């Protein structure tokens, strides 16, 4: 019974937010794994319209608009991470708009470690006057938090003058702390040594 309750809670947390607007987002395969966070901002800044974390111990990420001389130059996302000694952080950023952007990029500034600058779009698509952009990134080591900046500036000034939040947009974020590989390798190696030792002992008998 307890397992059924846990499974139902997991489905409510991770599947319900993906329904409705943005249900067609090509989320990464790992979005429902341990130490993950997913969030959607539907024509809204501040806290996400829908979001979930596994386990549910993180505060909500925040999205703010970034203006420069009356021109929207990008969107800022601030997200906390799990306090785990994992060597790698995976990230996925999604933007859906009803206005085209020329060569938008993503910048990631972690709490410590090297920043990642000028990440190009990994996938872009236009369907019936809707524009879709996807970026992926990796941070090493996993920071306590990161600030993700979706950069519109550079060729988009005439499109973005004014308040972009009066336009249709959807921002999606997914992050994951990767389980350390060295521990898995150590367990595998220990198992192999044990098997070799067992076979050697049998052969001596």
PyMOL commands that set and color helices and strands:
alter all, ss='L'
color gray80, all
select helices_A, chain A and resi 2-14+16-18+29-32+157-160+164-166+181-204
alter helices_A, ss='H'
color red, helices_A
select strands_A, chain A and resi 36-42+46-47+50-54+62-68+71-80+88-97+105-110+116-119+123-127+130-139+145-151+169-178
alter strands_A, ss='S'
color yellow, strands_A
deselect
rebuild
show_as cartoon
